């Protein structure tokens, strides 16, 4: 669910893709959960919301951060993420 048109924002690179593939193939990622979802802006073409993302590794290590997600309804009528900055890291 990644946009083809990032409108000047930094795009995810191949290192991120390789890391994700490695984590998946070796069962490093245990789970990802989202909480406290709050819609911050809403138009017919765009939605911006904030939430806390918690990632748990298969070894039990936990990381939480507040993220802001912006999605857009693109020309092909699909909703895609256009930006997902980390707003604040939470205590582990």
N, C-alpha and C positions, 0 to 999 in steps of 0.2 A: 504494500500500500504506500508506495513512494511516488511522488509526483515526477513527471517527466520535465516539468518546467519549474525551476526553483526560484525564478525571479530575482537572481542576484545573491541568493543565500548559498553558503558553503554546502556542497553536496557530499554525500557519504562516499568514501573512496574504497578502493579495492582492499586495503588493509582491514577495514571494518567488515567487509564481506568475507574475507578469509578468516577473521577471528570468529565471526558468527558461525561459519561452516565448521570450524574446528571445535567450537563449544558444543555444537549440536552433535557432531560425529562422536565426540568423546564423553557425552552426557555430563558436561561440566555445569550446565544450567539446570537448577532444580525446578524453579518456578518463578513466575512474574505475576504480581498482583497489583491492582489499582484500587485506591480508596479516596474518599473525599473529593469526588468529581464535582466541579463547579463550573457551570457555563458562564463565561465572562462577556462574550459578544456573540450575536447571532444575526445573520442576514440570510436571504434566500440562497446566496452562493457561497458563504463562508461561515464557519463556526470556530470559535476560539474557546477552549476550556482549559482548566487547570486541575491537576490531580497529583496525588502522591503515588509514585511508582516504587514498589519494593521488589528487588531482585534477590533471590536466594539461590546460592550455588549448591551443587550436590553435596559439598562438604559442610554445608550449614552456614557458611559465611553469608551475611545479609547486608544489603545496601539499599537505603531509601533516599529518594530525592523528590522534590516538588518539580514537576515539569508542566510546561504550557504547550498545548497541542493546537495547531491551527490546521484545519482541513478546508478544502475547497472543492466545489462541484465543478469538475473540468468539462471541456467541450464534449467528451465522450459520455457524459452523464455519470461518471464514476466519482465518488468522493475519495480524495487522496490527501495524505499528510503533506503540507507544504513547509511546515516548520515545527520543530520540537526542541526548543531550548530547555536546558536544565536551569531552574530558577533558584533552587536552594537544596543543598545536601542535608539530609537528616542524620541524626545520630545512629550509628550502626546497631 
